[in-house]
Amino acid sequence: MAPIQIDPVGAFVDSLGDDVPSELQCGITGELFVDPVVNARGHTYERSAIEPWLITHQTDPLTREALPNRDLAPNWTVRHSLESFRARVLLIAPDAAAWMPPPPPPVTGGAAAALRPLPPDRGLRHRDPPGPP
Protein backbone atom coordinates (compact mmCIF):
# COMPACT_ATOMS: atom_id res chain seq x y z
CA MET A 1 0.00 0.00 0.00
CA ALA A 2 1.38 3.42 -0.96
CA PRO A 3 1.98 5.89 1.86
CA ILE A 4 -0.60 8.60 2.24
CA GLN A 5 0.73 11.96 1.12
CA ILE A 6 -0.41 15.09 2.88
CA ASP A 7 -0.38 18.46 1.17
CA PRO A 8 0.93 20.78 3.91
CA VAL A 9 0.14 23.95 1.95
CA GLY A 10 -3.40 22.84 1.23
CA ALA A 11 -3.89 21.64 4.79
CA PHE A 12 -2.48 24.88 6.18
CA VAL A 13 -4.56 27.03 3.83
CA ASP A 14 -7.66 24.98 4.71
CA SER A 15 -6.93 25.56 8.38
CA LEU A 16 -6.97 29.30 7.76
CA GLY A 17 -10.61 29.12 6.67
CA ASP A 18 -11.94 32.66 6.33
CA ASP A 19 -8.44 34.08 6.82
CA VAL A 20 -7.51 33.25 3.21
CA PRO A 21 -8.00 36.47 1.26
CA SER A 22 -10.88 36.02 -1.18
CA GLU A 23 -9.02 38.05 -3.79
CA LEU A 24 -6.48 35.21 -3.96
CA GLN A 25 -9.13 32.58 -4.73
CA CYS A 26 -10.60 31.84 -8.13
CA GLY A 27 -14.34 32.43 -8.34
CA ILE A 28 -14.72 29.32 -10.50
CA THR A 29 -12.62 26.80 -8.57
CA GLY A 30 -12.57 28.37 -5.10
CA GLU A 31 -8.87 27.46 -4.94
CA LEU A 32 -5.85 29.70 -4.55
CA PHE A 33 -4.67 31.12 -7.84
CA VAL A 34 -1.64 29.68 -9.59
CA ASP A 35 -1.81 31.74 -12.79
CA PRO A 36 -4.37 34.54 -12.30
CA VAL A 37 -5.62 36.26 -15.45
CA VAL A 38 -8.08 39.08 -15.96
CA ASN A 39 -10.79 39.07 -18.63
CA ALA A 40 -12.19 41.95 -20.69
CA ARG A 41 -14.66 42.84 -17.89
CA GLY A 42 -11.87 43.12 -15.32
CA HIS A 43 -12.69 39.90 -13.45
CA THR A 44 -9.85 37.63 -12.38
CA TYR A 45 -9.88 33.85 -12.78
CA GLU A 46 -7.42 30.99 -12.73
CA ARG A 47 -6.15 30.55 -16.30
CA SER A 48 -6.71 26.77 -16.29
CA ALA A 49 -10.36 27.32 -15.26
CA ILE A 50 -11.32 30.23 -17.54
CA GLU A 51 -9.68 29.07 -20.79
CA PRO A 52 -11.93 25.99 -21.21
CA TRP A 53 -14.98 28.15 -20.46
CA LEU A 54 -14.05 30.66 -23.15
CA ILE A 55 -13.81 27.95 -25.79
CA THR A 56 -17.60 27.58 -25.77
CA HIS A 57 -18.83 30.83 -24.18
CA GLN A 58 -18.41 34.55 -24.74
CA THR A 59 -19.72 35.53 -21.31
CA ASP A 60 -18.16 36.03 -17.90
CA PRO A 61 -18.67 32.71 -16.05
CA LEU A 62 -19.87 34.27 -12.80
CA THR A 63 -21.75 37.39 -13.89
CA ARG A 64 -22.92 36.01 -17.27
CA GLU A 65 -22.16 39.43 -18.77
CA ALA A 66 -21.26 39.38 -22.46
CA LEU A 67 -17.54 39.76 -23.06
CA PRO A 68 -16.45 42.10 -25.88
CA ASN A 69 -13.58 39.65 -26.56
CA ARG A 70 -12.00 36.53 -25.13
CA ASP A 71 -8.66 38.15 -24.35
CA LEU A 72 -6.96 37.31 -21.06
CA ALA A 73 -4.09 39.18 -19.48
CA PRO A 74 -1.93 38.25 -16.49
CA ASN A 75 -3.15 39.91 -13.31
CA TRP A 76 0.19 41.06 -11.93
CA THR A 77 -1.32 42.66 -8.83
CA VAL A 78 -3.00 39.42 -7.75
CA ARG A 79 0.07 37.42 -8.70
CA HIS A 80 2.31 39.59 -6.48
CA SER A 81 -0.21 39.40 -3.61
CA LEU A 82 -0.30 35.62 -4.03
CA GLU A 83 3.49 35.43 -3.91
CA SER A 84 3.47 37.42 -0.66
CA PHE A 85 0.79 35.15 0.80
CA ARG A 86 2.73 32.03 -0.19
CA ALA A 87 5.89 33.45 1.38
CA ARG A 88 3.99 33.93 4.65
CA VAL A 89 2.69 30.36 4.44
CA LEU A 90 6.23 29.08 3.94
CA LEU A 91 7.44 30.99 6.98
CA ILE A 92 4.85 29.21 9.10
CA ALA A 93 4.98 25.84 7.32
CA PRO A 94 8.48 25.43 5.78
CA ASP A 95 7.72 21.89 4.58
CA ALA A 96 5.11 23.37 2.27
CA ALA A 97 7.80 24.31 -0.29
CA ALA A 98 7.79 20.76 -1.67
CA TRP A 99 4.08 21.05 -2.41
CA MET A 100 4.02 24.52 -3.97
CA PRO A 101 3.01 24.44 -7.62
CA PRO A 102 5.69 25.69 -9.99
CA PRO A 103 5.37 29.34 -10.97
CA PRO A 104 3.52 29.94 -14.24
CA PRO A 105 5.66 30.37 -17.34
CA PRO A 106 6.69 33.89 -18.29
CA VAL A 107 4.29 35.79 -20.50
CA THR A 108 5.31 35.72 -24.16
CA GLY A 109 3.60 36.45 -27.43
CA GLY A 110 0.56 38.70 -27.81
CA ALA A 111 0.93 41.99 -25.99
CA ALA A 112 4.22 40.91 -24.40
CA ALA A 113 5.75 40.46 -27.87
CA ALA A 114 4.80 44.03 -28.76
CA LEU A 115 6.76 45.41 -25.81
CA ARG A 116 10.29 46.43 -26.59
CA PRO A 117 12.88 48.14 -24.47
CA LEU A 118 13.53 51.83 -24.83
CA PRO A 119 16.59 52.64 -26.93
CA PRO A 120 19.58 53.85 -24.92
CA ASP A 121 19.32 57.46 -23.73
CA ARG A 122 15.71 57.70 -24.92
CA GLY A 123 14.05 57.21 -21.54
CA LEU A 124 12.04 59.91 -19.83
CA ARG A 125 14.15 62.57 -18.28
CA HIS A 126 13.30 65.19 -15.75
CA ARG A 127 14.04 68.70 -16.89
CA ASP A 128 13.99 71.58 -14.48
CA PRO A 129 12.13 74.60 -15.78
CA PRO A 130 14.36 77.49 -16.72
CA GLY A 131 15.11 79.90 -13.90
CA PRO A 132 13.83 83.46 -13.83
CA PRO A 133 15.31 85.78 -16.47
ABEGO torsion letter per residue (X at the ends): XBBBBBBAAAAAAAAAEAABBAAABBAAAGBBBABBBBBAAGBBBBAAAAAAAAAABABBAAAGBBBABABBBBBAAAAAAAAAAAAAAAAABAAAAAABBBBBBBBBEEAAAABBBBBBGABBBBBBBBBBX
